[in-house]
């Protein structure tokens, strides 16, 4: 599934970033977005506008064209997102 297809308010795990654009990859890495990273879709603007995302406690937006390049798996999260994020970090760094 592509990031642009994830519903607003849903959480997803990045599976792959399918682009040869090194500038885009570097920018995403600066935001903490890489494979196996968890993100939340906060808002999507109309007419293929920017997608607002949240990850690692920061909110940022990327272009619709860039969001198309990001393949994700939608996550089912019950309860508070911040609690889940803390547990996710513990599991990643063990």
PDB file of N, CA, C and O in Angstrom:
ATOM      1  N   UNK A   1       0.855  -1.164   0.000  1.00  0.00           N
ATOM      2  CA  UNK A   1       0.000   0.000   0.000  1.00  0.00           C
ATOM      3  C   UNK A   1       0.910   1.238   0.000  1.00  0.00           C
ATOM      4  O   UNK A   1       1.952   1.252   0.654  1.00  0.00           O
ATOM      5  N   UNK A   2       0.510   2.249  -0.724  1.00  0.00           N
ATOM      6  CA  UNK A   2       1.261   3.496  -0.764  1.00  0.00           C
ATOM      7  C   UNK A   2       0.800   4.422   0.361  1.00  0.00           C
ATOM      8  O   UNK A   2      -0.350   4.360   0.796  1.00  0.00           O
ATOM      9  N   UNK A   3       1.701   5.272   0.822  1.00  0.00           N
ATOM     10  CA  UNK A   3       1.396   6.170   1.923  1.00  0.00           C
ATOM     11  C   UNK A   3       0.202   7.068   1.605  1.00  0.00           C
ATOM     12  O   UNK A   3      -0.569   7.400   2.505  1.00  0.00           O
ATOM     13  N   UNK A   4       0.036   7.464   0.357  1.00  0.00           N
ATOM     14  CA  UNK A   4      -1.082   8.341   0.001  1.00  0.00           C
ATOM     15  C   UNK A   4      -2.434   7.642   0.150  1.00  0.00           C
ATOM     16  O   UNK A   4      -3.467   8.311   0.188  1.00  0.00           O
ATOM     17  N   UNK A   5      -2.448   6.310   0.236  1.00  0.00           N
ATOM     18  CA  UNK A   5      -3.698   5.557   0.370  1.00  0.00           C
ATOM     19  C   UNK A   5      -4.092   5.302   1.819  1.00  0.00           C
ATOM     20  O   UNK A   5      -5.180   4.785   2.075  1.00  0.00           O
ATOM     21  N   UNK A   6      -3.230   5.654   2.774  1.00  0.00           N
ATOM     22  CA  UNK A   6      -3.537   5.458   4.191  1.00  0.00           C
ATOM     23  C   UNK A   6      -4.537   6.522   4.628  1.00  0.00           C
ATOM     24  O   UNK A   6      -4.401   7.693   4.273  1.00  0.00           O
ATOM     25  N   UNK A   7      -5.533   6.115   5.394  1.00  0.00           N
ATOM     26  CA  UNK A   7      -6.563   7.048   5.860  1.00  0.00           C
ATOM     27  C   UNK A   7      -5.994   8.016   6.894  1.00  0.00           C
ATOM     28  O   UNK A   7      -5.071   7.683   7.637  1.00  0.00           O
ATOM     29  N   UNK A   8      -6.557   9.205   6.926  1.00  0.00           N
ATOM     30  CA  UNK A   8      -6.168  10.217   7.910  1.00  0.00           C
ATOM     31  C   UNK A   8      -6.447   9.673   9.312  1.00  0.00           C
ATOM     32  O   UNK A   8      -7.513   9.112   9.568  1.00  0.00           O
ATOM     33  N   UNK A   9      -5.485   9.844  10.210  1.00  0.00           N
ATOM     34  CA  UNK A   9      -5.601   9.354  11.575  1.00  0.00           C
ATOM     35  C   UNK A   9      -5.069   7.953  11.765  1.00  0.00           C
ATOM     36  O   UNK A   9      -4.970   7.476  12.895  1.00  0.00           O
ATOM     37  N   UNK A  10      -4.725   7.287  10.681  1.00  0.00           N
ATOM     38  CA  UNK A  10      -4.212   5.914  10.764  1.00  0.00           C
ATOM     39  C   UNK A  10      -2.698   5.902  10.924  1.00  0.00           C
ATOM     40  O   UNK A  10      -2.008   6.868  10.597  1.00  0.00           O
ATOM     41  N   UNK A  11      -2.210   4.791  11.431  1.00  0.00           N
ATOM     42  CA  UNK A  11      -0.783   4.584  11.643  1.00  0.00           C
ATOM     43  C   UNK A  11      -0.280   3.550  10.651  1.00  0.00           C
ATOM     44  O   UNK A  11      -1.012   2.645  10.252  1.00  0.00           O
ATOM     45  N   UNK A  12       0.968   3.696  10.263  1.00  0.00           N
ATOM     46  CA  UNK A  12       1.539   2.774   9.287  1.00  0.00           C
ATOM     47  C   UNK A  12       3.022   2.559   9.576  1.00  0.00           C
ATOM     48  O   UNK A  12       3.677   3.366  10.234  1.00  0.00           O
ATOM     49  N   UNK A  13       3.516   1.453   9.065  1.00  0.00           N
ATOM     50  CA  UNK A  13       4.937   1.115   9.170  1.00  0.00           C
ATOM     51  C   UNK A  13       5.529   1.199   7.770  1.00  0.00           C
ATOM     52  O   UNK A  13       4.987   0.618   6.830  1.00  0.00           O
ATOM     53  N   UNK A  14       6.627   1.912   7.630  1.00  0.00           N
ATOM     54  CA  UNK A  14       7.273   2.058   6.328  1.00  0.00           C
ATOM     55  C   UNK A  14       7.927   0.735   5.947  1.00  0.00           C
ATOM     56  O   UNK A  14       8.735   0.192   6.700  1.00  0.00           O
ATOM     57  N   UNK A  15       7.574   0.228   4.785  1.00  0.00           N
ATOM     58  CA  UNK A  15       8.121  -1.024   4.274  1.00  0.00           C
ATOM     59  C   UNK A  15       9.302  -0.743   3.347  1.00  0.00           C
ATOM     60  O   UNK A  15      10.346  -1.388   3.440  1.00  0.00           O
ATOM     61  N   UNK A  16       9.120   0.234   2.448  1.00  0.00           N
ATOM     62  CA  UNK A  16      10.166   0.528   1.464  1.00  0.00           C
ATOM     63  C   UNK A  16       9.968   1.936   0.922  1.00  0.00           C
ATOM     64  O   UNK A  16       8.842   2.418   0.803  1.00  0.00           O
ATOM     65  N   UNK A  17      11.075   2.586   0.598  1.00  0.00           N
ATOM     66  CA  UNK A  17      11.027   3.884  -0.080  1.00  0.00           C
ATOM     67  C   UNK A  17      11.542   3.650  -1.487  1.00  0.00           C
ATOM     68  O   UNK A  17      12.735   3.426  -1.693  1.00  0.00           O
ATOM     69  N   UNK A  18      10.626   3.706  -2.467  1.00  0.00           N
ATOM     70  CA  UNK A  18      10.953   3.348  -3.847  1.00  0.00           C
ATOM     71  C   UNK A  18      11.245   4.601  -4.665  1.00  0.00           C
ATOM     72  O   UNK A  18      10.379   5.108  -5.380  1.00  0.00           O
ATOM     73  N   UNK A  19      12.465   5.086  -4.552  1.00  0.00           N
ATOM     74  CA  UNK A  19      12.888   6.228  -5.350  1.00  0.00           C
ATOM     75  C   UNK A  19      14.403   6.208  -5.494  1.00  0.00           C
ATOM     76  O   UNK A  19      15.119   5.668  -4.651  1.00  0.00           O
ATOM     77  N   UNK A  20      14.873   6.806  -6.575  1.00  0.00           N
ATOM     78  CA  UNK A  20      16.304   6.975  -6.783  1.00  0.00           C
ATOM     79  C   UNK A  20      16.737   8.397  -6.436  1.00  0.00           C
ATOM     80  O   UNK A  20      17.905   8.751  -6.597  1.00  0.00           O
ATOM     81  N   UNK A  21      15.801   9.205  -5.964  1.00  0.00           N
ATOM     82  CA  UNK A  21      16.060  10.598  -5.621  1.00  0.00           C
ATOM     83  C   UNK A  21      16.797  10.658  -4.285  1.00  0.00           C
ATOM     84  O   UNK A  21      16.184  10.527  -3.226  1.00  0.00           O
ATOM     85  N   UNK A  22      18.106  10.854  -4.339  1.00  0.00           N
ATOM     86  CA  UNK A  22      18.906  10.861  -3.107  1.00  0.00           C
ATOM     87  C   UNK A  22      18.571  12.043  -2.208  1.00  0.00           C
ATOM     88  O   UNK A  22      18.703  11.950  -0.988  1.00  0.00           O
ATOM     89  N   UNK A  23      18.141  13.147  -2.796  1.00  0.00           N
ATOM     90  CA  UNK A  23      17.763  14.315  -1.987  1.00  0.00           C
ATOM     91  C   UNK A  23      16.518  13.988  -1.165  1.00  0.00           C
ATOM     92  O   UNK A  23      16.448  14.333   0.014  1.00  0.00           O
ATOM     93  N   UNK A  24      15.539  13.327  -1.775  1.00  0.00           N
ATOM     94  CA  UNK A  24      14.330  12.927  -1.049  1.00  0.00           C
ATOM     95  C   UNK A  24      14.675  11.942   0.062  1.00  0.00           C
ATOM     96  O   UNK A  24      14.193  12.081   1.186  1.00  0.00           O
ATOM     97  N   UNK A  25      15.498  10.958  -0.241  1.00  0.00           N
ATOM     98  CA  UNK A  25      15.880   9.965   0.770  1.00  0.00           C
ATOM     99  C   UNK A  25      16.584  10.647   1.944  1.00  0.00           C
ATOM    100  O   UNK A  25      16.305  10.333   3.101  1.00  0.00           O
ATOM    101  N   UNK A  26      17.491  11.576   1.652  1.00  0.00           N
ATOM    102  CA  UNK A  26      18.194  12.299   2.710  1.00  0.00           C
ATOM    103  C   UNK A  26      17.219  13.120   3.552  1.00  0.00           C
ATOM    104  O   UNK A  26      17.332  13.156   4.777  1.00  0.00           O
ATOM    105  N   UNK A  27      16.270  13.774   2.903  1.00  0.00           N
ATOM    106  CA  UNK A  27      15.279  14.582   3.622  1.00  0.00           C
ATOM    107  C   UNK A  27      14.425  13.715   4.538  1.00  0.00           C
ATOM    108  O   UNK A  27      14.166  14.087   5.682  1.00  0.00           O
ATOM    109  N   UNK A  28      13.989  12.564   4.043  1.00  0.00           N
ATOM    110  CA  UNK A  28      13.192  11.658   4.861  1.00  0.00           C
ATOM    111  C   UNK A  28      14.000  11.139   6.050  1.00  0.00           C
ATOM    112  O   UNK A  28      13.472  11.020   7.155  1.00  0.00           O
ATOM    113  N   UNK A  29      15.262  10.835   5.829  1.00  0.00           N
ATOM    114  CA  UNK A  29      16.119  10.377   6.923  1.00  0.00           C
ATOM    115  C   UNK A  29      16.285  11.469   7.979  1.00  0.00           C
ATOM    116  O   UNK A  29      16.343  11.171   9.172  1.00  0.00           O
ATOM    117  N   UNK A  30      16.361  12.718   7.553  1.00  0.00           N
ATOM    118  CA  UNK A  30      16.461  13.829   8.503  1.00  0.00           C
ATOM    119  C   UNK A  30      15.214  13.936   9.380  1.00  0.00           C
ATOM    120  O   UNK A  30      15.288  14.373  10.528  1.00  0.00           O
ATOM    121  N   UNK A  31      14.076  13.535   8.830  1.00  0.00           N
ATOM    122  CA  UNK A  31      12.830  13.508   9.605  1.00  0.00           C
ATOM    123  C   UNK A  31      12.690  12.220  10.409  1.00  0.00           C
ATOM    124  O   UNK A  31      11.743  12.075  11.183  1.00  0.00           O
ATOM    125  N   UNK A  32      13.617  11.287  10.236  1.00  0.00           N
ATOM    126  CA  UNK A  32      13.557  10.026  10.960  1.00  0.00           C
ATOM    127  C   UNK A  32      12.743   8.958  10.246  1.00  0.00           C
ATOM    128  O   UNK A  32      12.363   7.955  10.850  1.00  0.00           O
ATOM    129  N   UNK A  33      12.475   9.171   8.968  1.00  0.00           N
ATOM    130  CA  UNK A  33      11.682   8.216   8.196  1.00  0.00           C
ATOM    131  C   UNK A  33      12.616   7.282   7.439  1.00  0.00           C
ATOM    132  O   UNK A  33      13.387   7.715   6.583  1.00  0.00           O
ATOM    133  N   UNK A  34      12.539   6.008   7.762  1.00  0.00           N
ATOM    134  CA  UNK A  34      13.306   4.977   7.074  1.00  0.00           C
ATOM    135  C   UNK A  34      12.490   3.688   7.129  1.00  0.00           C
ATOM    136  O   UNK A  34      11.395   3.668   7.691  1.00  0.00           O
ATOM    137  N   UNK A  35      13.013   2.631   6.555  1.00  0.00           N
ATOM    138  CA  UNK A  35      12.299   1.354   6.576  1.00  0.00           C
ATOM    139  C   UNK A  35      12.081   0.905   8.017  1.00  0.00           C
ATOM    140  O   UNK A  35      12.954   1.078   8.867  1.00  0.00           O
ATOM    141  N   UNK A  36      10.929   0.336   8.283  1.00  0.00           N
ATOM    142  CA  UNK A  36      10.479  -0.157   9.597  1.00  0.00           C
ATOM    143  C   UNK A  36      10.133   0.951  10.579  1.00  0.00           C
ATOM    144  O   UNK A  36       9.898   0.678  11.757  1.00  0.00           O
ATOM    145  N   UNK A  37      10.099   2.174  10.124  1.00  0.00           N
ATOM    146  CA  UNK A  37       9.717   3.308  10.973  1.00  0.00           C
ATOM    147  C   UNK A  37       8.188   3.397  11.028  1.00  0.00           C
ATOM    148  O   UNK A  37       7.513   3.082  10.048  1.00  0.00           O
ATOM    149  N   UNK A  38       7.643   3.826  12.168  1.00  0.00           N
ATOM    150  CA  UNK A  38       6.202   4.001  12.280  1.00  0.00           C
ATOM    151  C   UNK A  38       5.850   5.469  12.085  1.00  0.00           C
ATOM    152  O   UNK A  38       6.559   6.355  12.563  1.00  0.00           O
ATOM    153  N   UNK A  39       4.750   5.719  11.380  1.00  0.00           N
ATOM    154  CA  UNK A  39       4.293   7.075  11.119  1.00  0.00           C
ATOM    155  C   UNK A  39       2.777   7.144  11.278  1.00  0.00           C
ATOM    156  O   UNK A  39       2.083   6.129  11.218  1.00  0.00           O
ATOM    157  N   UNK A  40       2.286   8.346  11.479  1.00  0.00           N
ATOM    158  CA  UNK A  40       0.842   8.585  11.557  1.00  0.00           C
ATOM    159  C   UNK A  40       0.497   9.630  10.507  1.00  0.00           C
ATOM    160  O   UNK A  40       1.184  10.645  10.383  1.00  0.00           O
ATOM    161  N   UNK A  41      -0.570   9.382   9.749  1.00  0.00           N
ATOM    162  CA  UNK A  41      -1.053  10.353   8.770  1.00  0.00           C
ATOM    163  C   UNK A  41      -1.982  11.309   9.507  1.00  0.00           C
ATOM    164  O   UNK A  41      -3.062  10.916   9.949  1.00  0.00           O
ATOM    165  N   UNK A  42      -1.564  12.554   9.637  1.00  0.00           N
ATOM    166  CA  UNK A  42      -2.335  13.548  10.382  1.00  0.00           C
ATOM    167  C   UNK A  42      -3.392  14.193   9.493  1.00  0.00           C
ATOM    168  O   UNK A  42      -4.543  14.353   9.901  1.00  0.00           O
ATOM    169  N   UNK A  43      -2.998  14.563   8.273  1.00  0.00           N
ATOM    170  CA  UNK A  43      -3.930  15.240   7.371  1.00  0.00           C
ATOM    171  C   UNK A  43      -3.428  15.116   5.941  1.00  0.00           C
ATOM    172  O   UNK A  43      -2.223  15.052   5.699  1.00  0.00           O
ATOM    173  N   UNK A  44      -4.359  15.084   5.000  1.00  0.00           N
ATOM    174  CA  UNK A  44      -4.016  15.106   3.583  1.00  0.00           C
ATOM    175  C   UNK A  44      -4.739  16.287   2.955  1.00  0.00           C
ATOM    176  O   UNK A  44      -5.949  16.440   3.126  1.00  0.00           O
ATOM    177  N   UNK A  45      -4.012  17.110   2.240  1.00  0.00           N
ATOM    178  CA  UNK A  45      -4.599  18.277   1.597  1.00  0.00           C
ATOM    179  C   UNK A  45      -5.282  17.878   0.293  1.00  0.00           C
ATOM    180  O   UNK A  45      -4.937  16.873  -0.329  1.00  0.00           O
ATOM    181  N   UNK A  46      -6.242  18.676  -0.096  1.00  0.00           N
ATOM    182  CA  UNK A  46      -7.032  18.402  -1.299  1.00  0.00           C
ATOM    183  C   UNK A  46      -6.207  18.594  -2.571  1.00  0.00           C
ATOM    184  O   UNK A  46      -5.156  19.235  -2.559  1.00  0.00           O
ATOM    185  N   UNK A  47      -6.700  18.033  -3.649  1.00  0.00           N
ATOM    186  CA  UNK A  47      -6.117  18.183  -4.981  1.00  0.00           C
ATOM    187  C   UNK A  47      -4.653  17.751  -5.030  1.00  0.00           C
ATOM    188  O   UNK A  47      -3.801  18.448  -5.580  1.00  0.00           O
ATOM    189  N   UNK A  48      -4.382  16.592  -4.445  1.00  0.00           N
ATOM    190  CA  UNK A  48      -3.037  16.018  -4.417  1.00  0.00           C
ATOM    191  C   UNK A  48      -2.008  16.964  -3.792  1.00  0.00           C
ATOM    192  O   UNK A  48      -0.875  17.082  -4.258  1.00  0.00           O
ATOM    193  N   UNK A  49      -2.437  17.623  -2.736  1.00  0.00           N
ATOM    194  CA  UNK A  49      -1.554  18.518  -1.996  1.00  0.00           C
ATOM    195  C   UNK A  49      -0.690  17.738  -1.022  1.00  0.00           C
ATOM    196  O   UNK A  49      -0.664  16.508  -1.059  1.00  0.00           O
ATOM    197  N   UNK A  50       0.019  18.448  -0.150  1.00  0.00           N
ATOM    198  CA  UNK A  50       0.932  17.801   0.795  1.00  0.00           C
ATOM    199  C   UNK A  50       0.221  16.844   1.756  1.00  0.00           C
ATOM    200  O   UNK A  50      -0.980  16.961   2.002  1.00  0.00           O
ATOM    201  N   UNK A  51       0.992  15.900   2.287  1.00  0.00           N
ATOM    202  CA  UNK A  51       0.514  14.954   3.299  1.00  0.00           C
ATOM    203  C   UNK A  51       1.226  15.307   4.601  1.00  0.00           C
ATOM    204  O   UNK A  51       2.455  15.351   4.647  1.00  0.00           O
ATOM    205  N   UNK A  52       0.460  15.558   5.657  1.00  0.00           N
ATOM    206  CA  UNK A  52       1.036  15.906   6.950  1.00  0.00           C
ATOM    207  C   UNK A  52       1.175  14.631   7.764  1.00  0.00           C
ATOM    208  O   UNK A  52       0.217  13.878   7.933  1.00  0.00           O
ATOM    209  N   UNK A  53       2.398  14.399   8.271  1.00  0.00           N
ATOM    210  CA  UNK A  53       2.727  13.172   8.981  1.00  0.00           C
ATOM    211  C   UNK A  53       3.247  13.491  10.374  1.00  0.00           C
ATOM    212  O   UNK A  53       3.681  14.607  10.658  1.00  0.00           O
ATOM    213  N   UNK A  54       3.191  12.473  11.242  1.00  0.00           N
ATOM    214  CA  UNK A  54       3.783  12.572  12.570  1.00  0.00           C
ATOM    215  C   UNK A  54       4.638  11.337  12.799  1.00  0.00           C
ATOM    216  O   UNK A  54       4.210  10.209  12.553  1.00  0.00           O
ATOM    217  N   UNK A  55       5.865  11.572  13.277  1.00  0.00           N
ATOM    218  CA  UNK A  55       6.760  10.480  13.594  1.00  0.00           C
ATOM    219  C   UNK A  55       7.787  10.958  14.604  1.00  0.00           C
ATOM    220  O   UNK A  55       8.308  12.067  14.484  1.00  0.00           O
ATOM    221  N   UNK A  56       8.084  10.128  15.602  1.00  0.00           N
ATOM    222  CA  UNK A  56       9.074  10.432  16.622  1.00  0.00           C
ATOM    223  C   UNK A  56       8.811  11.775  17.296  1.00  0.00           C
ATOM    224  O   UNK A  56       9.749  12.497  17.633  1.00  0.00           O
ATOM    225  N   UNK A  57       7.534  12.110  17.492  1.00  0.00           N
ATOM    226  CA  UNK A  57       7.172  13.313  18.219  1.00  0.00           C
ATOM    227  C   UNK A  57       7.222  14.598  17.408  1.00  0.00           C
ATOM    228  O   UNK A  57       7.041  15.681  17.966  1.00  0.00           O
ATOM    229  N   UNK A  58       7.461  14.506  16.118  1.00  0.00           N
ATOM    230  CA  UNK A  58       7.481  15.711  15.293  1.00  0.00           C
ATOM    231  C   UNK A  58       6.444  15.606  14.184  1.00  0.00           C
ATOM    232  O   UNK A  58       6.133  14.516  13.702  1.00  0.00           O
ATOM    233  N   UNK A  59       5.921  16.748  13.795  1.00  0.00           N
ATOM    234  CA  UNK A  59       4.939  16.818  12.724  1.00  0.00           C
ATOM    235  C   UNK A  59       5.570  17.549  11.549  1.00  0.00           C
ATOM    236  O   UNK A  59       6.205  18.590  11.723  1.00  0.00           O
ATOM    237  N   UNK A  60       5.392  17.001  10.356  1.00  0.00           N
ATOM    238  CA  UNK A  60       5.977  17.591   9.157  1.00  0.00           C
ATOM    239  C   UNK A  60       5.136  17.194   7.961  1.00  0.00           C
ATOM    240  O   UNK A  60       4.272  16.323   8.067  1.00  0.00           O
ATOM    241  N   UNK A  61       5.381  17.824   6.824  1.00  0.00           N
ATOM    242  CA  UNK A  61       4.630  17.455   5.622  1.00  0.00           C
ATOM    243  C   UNK A  61       5.586  17.139   4.480  1.00  0.00           C
ATOM    244  O   UNK A  61       6.711  17.634   4.416  1.00  0.00           O
ATOM    245  N   UNK A  62       5.089  16.294   3.581  1.00  0.00           N
ATOM    246  CA  UNK A  62       5.842  15.960   2.377  1.00  0.00           C
ATOM    247  C   UNK A  62       4.900  16.112   1.184  1.00  0.00           C
ATOM    248  O   UNK A  62       3.677  16.083   1.329  1.00  0.00           O
ATOM    249  N   UNK A  63       5.489  16.270   0.020  1.00  0.00           N
ATOM    250  CA  UNK A  63       4.677  16.426  -1.186  1.00  0.00           C
ATOM    251  C   UNK A  63       3.943  15.125  -1.510  1.00  0.00           C
ATOM    252  O   UNK A  63       4.399  14.035  -1.165  1.00  0.00           O
ATOM    253  N   UNK A  64       2.815  15.261  -2.168  1.00  0.00           N
ATOM    254  CA  UNK A  64       2.021  14.104  -2.595  1.00  0.00           C
ATOM    255  C   UNK A  64       2.869  13.185  -3.468  1.00  0.00           C
ATOM    256  O   UNK A  64       2.810  11.963  -3.329  1.00  0.00           O
ATOM    257  N   UNK A  65       3.660  13.771  -4.369  1.00  0.00           N
ATOM    258  CA  UNK A  65       4.506  12.987  -5.272  1.00  0.00           C
ATOM    259  C   UNK A  65       5.527  12.155  -4.496  1.00  0.00           C
ATOM    260  O   UNK A  65       5.865  11.042  -4.898  1.00  0.00           O
ATOM    261  N   UNK A  66       6.013  12.702  -3.385  1.00  0.00           N
ATOM    262  CA  UNK A  66       6.974  11.969  -2.555  1.00  0.00           C
ATOM    263  C   UNK A  66       6.287  10.876  -1.752  1.00  0.00           C
ATOM    264  O   UNK A  66       6.858   9.806  -1.541  1.00  0.00           O
ATOM    265  N   UNK A  67       5.062  11.139  -1.302  1.00  0.00           N
ATOM    266  CA  UNK A  67       4.308  10.148  -0.528  1.00  0.00           C
ATOM    267  C   UNK A  67       3.957   8.926  -1.376  1.00  0.00           C
ATOM    268  O   UNK A  67       3.811   7.823  -0.848  1.00  0.00           O
ATOM    269  N   UNK A  68       3.824   9.119  -2.672  1.00  0.00           N
ATOM    270  CA  UNK A  68       3.535   7.996  -3.571  1.00  0.00           C
ATOM    271  C   UNK A  68       4.693   6.991  -3.555  1.00  0.00           C
ATOM    272  O   UNK A  68       4.468   5.793  -3.731  1.00  0.00           O
ATOM    273  N   UNK A  69       5.918   7.459  -3.349  1.00  0.00           N
ATOM    274  CA  UNK A  69       7.110   6.602  -3.384  1.00  0.00           C
ATOM    275  C   UNK A  69       7.283   5.757  -2.128  1.00  0.00           C
ATOM    276  O   UNK A  69       8.121   4.855  -2.103  1.00  0.00           O
ATOM    277  N   UNK A  70       6.501   6.034  -1.086  1.00  0.00           N
ATOM    278  CA  UNK A  70       6.687   5.350   0.189  1.00  0.00           C
ATOM    279  C   UNK A  70       5.664   4.229   0.318  1.00  0.00           C
ATOM    280  O   UNK A  70       4.459   4.478   0.346  1.00  0.00           O
ATOM    281  N   UNK A  71       6.150   2.996   0.397  1.00  0.00           N
ATOM    282  CA  UNK A  71       5.282   1.837   0.577  1.00  0.00           C
ATOM    283  C   UNK A  71       5.173   1.541   2.066  1.00  0.00           C
ATOM    284  O   UNK A  71       6.178   1.513   2.777  1.00  0.00           O
ATOM    285  N   UNK A  72       3.947   1.320   2.534  1.00  0.00           N
ATOM    286  CA  UNK A  72       3.704   1.124   3.964  1.00  0.00           C
ATOM    287  C   UNK A  72       2.766  -0.047   4.203  1.00  0.00           C
ATOM    288  O   UNK A  72       2.118  -0.554   3.287  1.00  0.00           O
ATOM    289  N   UNK A  73       2.715  -0.458   5.454  1.00  0.00           N
ATOM    290  CA  UNK A  73       1.732  -1.432   5.914  1.00  0.00           C
ATOM    291  C   UNK A  73       0.939  -0.736   7.016  1.00  0.00           C
ATOM    292  O   UNK A  73       1.509  -0.261   7.998  1.00  0.00           O
ATOM    293  N   UNK A  74      -0.371  -0.680   6.846  1.00  0.00           N
ATOM    294  CA  UNK A  74      -1.207  -0.009   7.840  1.00  0.00           C
ATOM    295  C   UNK A  74      -1.227  -0.821   9.132  1.00  0.00           C
ATOM    296  O   UNK A  74      -1.321  -2.048   9.096  1.00  0.00           O
ATOM    297  N   UNK A  75      -1.137  -0.137  10.270  1.00  0.00           N
ATOM    298  CA  UNK A  75      -1.085  -0.784  11.569  1.00  0.00           C
ATOM    299  C   UNK A  75      -2.408  -0.621  12.302  1.00  0.00           C
ATOM    300  O   UNK A  75      -3.084   0.400  12.175  1.00  0.00           O
ATOM    301  N   UNK A  76      -2.762  -1.633  13.062  1.00  0.00           N
ATOM    302  CA  UNK A  76      -3.930  -1.573  13.936  1.00  0.00           C
ATOM    303  C   UNK A  76      -3.431  -1.229  15.329  1.00  0.00           C
ATOM    304  O   UNK A  76      -2.718  -2.022  15.945  1.00  0.00           O
ATOM    305  N   UNK A  77      -3.794  -0.065  15.828  1.00  0.00           N
ATOM    306  CA  UNK A  77      -3.322   0.367  17.141  1.00  0.00           C
ATOM    307  C   UNK A  77      -4.523   0.675  18.009  1.00  0.00           C
ATOM    308  O   UNK A  77      -5.369   1.498  17.658  1.00  0.00           O
ATOM    309  N   UNK A  78      -4.588   0.001  19.153  1.00  0.00           N
ATOM    310  CA  UNK A  78      -5.648   0.254  20.119  1.00  0.00           C
ATOM    311  C   UNK A  78      -5.096   1.143  21.219  1.00  0.00           C
ATOM    312  O   UNK A  78      -3.955   0.980  21.650  1.00  0.00           O
ATOM    313  N   UNK A  79      -5.901   2.068  21.661  1.00  0.00           N
ATOM    314  CA  UNK A  79      -5.489   2.902  22.786  1.00  0.00           C
ATOM    315  C   UNK A  79      -4.680   4.106  22.370  1.00  0.00           C
ATOM    316  O   UNK A  79      -4.800   4.604  21.251  1.00  0.00           O
ATOM    317  N   UNK A  80      -3.849   4.568  23.297  1.00  0.00           N
ATOM    318  CA  UNK A  80      -3.097   5.796  23.129  1.00  0.00           C
ATOM    319  C   UNK A  80      -1.873   5.579  22.252  1.00  0.00           C
ATOM    320  O   UNK A  80      -1.083   4.669  22.506  1.00  0.00           O
ATOM    321  N   UNK A  81      -1.710   6.388  21.242  1.00  0.00           N
ATOM    322  CA  UNK A  81      -0.591   6.295  20.309  1.00  0.00           C
ATOM    323  C   UNK A  81       0.741   6.493  21.019  1.00  0.00           C
ATOM    324  O   UNK A  81       1.710   5.808  20.693  1.00  0.00           O
ATOM    325  N   UNK A  82       0.819   7.409  21.979  1.00  0.00           N
ATOM    326  CA  UNK A  82       2.093   7.670  22.646  1.00  0.00           C
ATOM    327  C   UNK A  82       2.556   6.457  23.451  1.00  0.00           C
ATOM    328  O   UNK A  82       3.754   6.179  23.508  1.00  0.00           O
ATOM    329  N   UNK A  83       1.630   5.736  24.071  1.00  0.00           N
ATOM    330  CA  UNK A  83       2.016   4.521  24.792  1.00  0.00           C
ATOM    331  C   UNK A  83       2.542   3.468  23.824  1.00  0.00           C
ATOM    332  O   UNK A  83       3.541   2.805  24.106  1.00  0.00           O
ATOM    333  N   UNK A  84       1.879   3.314  22.695  1.00  0.00           N
ATOM    334  CA  UNK A  84       2.320   2.340  21.705  1.00  0.00           C
ATOM    335  C   UNK A  84       3.698   2.715  21.181  1.00  0.00           C
ATOM    336  O   UNK A  84       4.552   1.848  20.993  1.00  0.00           O
ATOM    337  N   UNK A  85       3.920   4.019  20.944  1.00  0.00           N
ATOM    338  CA  UNK A  85       5.195   4.472  20.422  1.00  0.00           C
ATOM    339  C   UNK A  85       6.315   4.164  21.408  1.00  0.00           C
ATOM    340  O   UNK A  85       7.405   3.772  20.993  1.00  0.00           O
ATOM    341  N   UNK A  86       6.068   4.331  22.699  1.00  0.00           N
ATOM    342  CA  UNK A  86       7.083   4.020  23.713  1.00  0.00           C
ATOM    343  C   UNK A  86       7.425   2.540  23.694  1.00  0.00           C
ATOM    344  O   UNK A  86       8.597   2.169  23.765  1.00  0.00           O
ATOM    345  N   UNK A  87       6.411   1.697  23.597  1.00  0.00           N
ATOM    346  CA  UNK A  87       6.647   0.250  23.532  1.00  0.00           C
ATOM    347  C   UNK A  87       7.405  -0.116  22.259  1.00  0.00           C
ATOM    348  O   UNK A  87       8.284  -0.978  22.278  1.00  0.00           O
ATOM    349  N   UNK A  88       7.064   0.536  21.165  1.00  0.00           N
ATOM    350  CA  UNK A  88       7.731   0.276  19.892  1.00  0.00           C
ATOM    351  C   UNK A  88       9.220   0.612  19.999  1.00  0.00           C
ATOM    352  O   UNK A  88      10.063  -0.148  19.523  1.00  0.00           O
ATOM    353  N   UNK A  89       9.544   1.748  20.622  1.00  0.00           N
ATOM    354  CA  UNK A  89      10.943   2.143  20.785  1.00  0.00           C
ATOM    355  C   UNK A  89      11.687   1.135  21.648  1.00  0.00           C
ATOM    356  O   UNK A  89      12.835   0.802  21.353  1.00  0.00           O
ATOM    357  N   UNK A  90      11.052   0.642  22.711  1.00  0.00           N
ATOM    358  CA  UNK A  90      11.714  -0.342  23.573  1.00  0.00           C
ATOM    359  C   UNK A  90      12.052  -1.596  22.769  1.00  0.00           C
ATOM    360  O   UNK A  90      13.147  -2.143  22.897  1.00  0.00           O
ATOM    361  N   UNK A  91      11.115  -2.048  21.945  1.00  0.00           N
ATOM    362  CA  UNK A  91      11.333  -3.265  21.157  1.00  0.00           C
ATOM    363  C   UNK A  91      12.398  -3.074  20.080  1.00  0.00           C
ATOM    364  O   UNK A  91      13.127  -4.012  19.758  1.00  0.00           O
ATOM    365  N   UNK A  92      12.491  -1.880  19.526  1.00  0.00           N
ATOM    366  CA  UNK A  92      13.457  -1.629  18.465  1.00  0.00           C
ATOM    367  C   UNK A  92      14.876  -1.630  18.990  1.00  0.00           C
ATOM    368  O   UNK A  92      15.778  -2.153  18.335  1.00  0.00           O
ATOM    369  N   UNK A  93      15.092  -1.048  20.176  1.00  0.00           N
ATOM    370  CA  UNK A  93      16.436  -0.848  20.677  1.00  0.00           C
ATOM    371  C   UNK A  93      16.914  -1.958  21.619  1.00  0.00           C
ATOM    372  O   UNK A  93      17.969  -1.827  22.240  1.00  0.00           O
ATOM    373  N   UNK A  94      16.162  -3.029  21.726  1.00  0.00           N
ATOM    374  CA  UNK A  94      16.578  -4.142  22.595  1.00  0.00           C
ATOM    375  C   UNK A  94      17.560  -5.019  21.854  1.00  0.00           C
ATOM    376  O   UNK A  94      18.036  -6.013  22.402  1.00  0.00           O
TER     377      UNK A  94
END
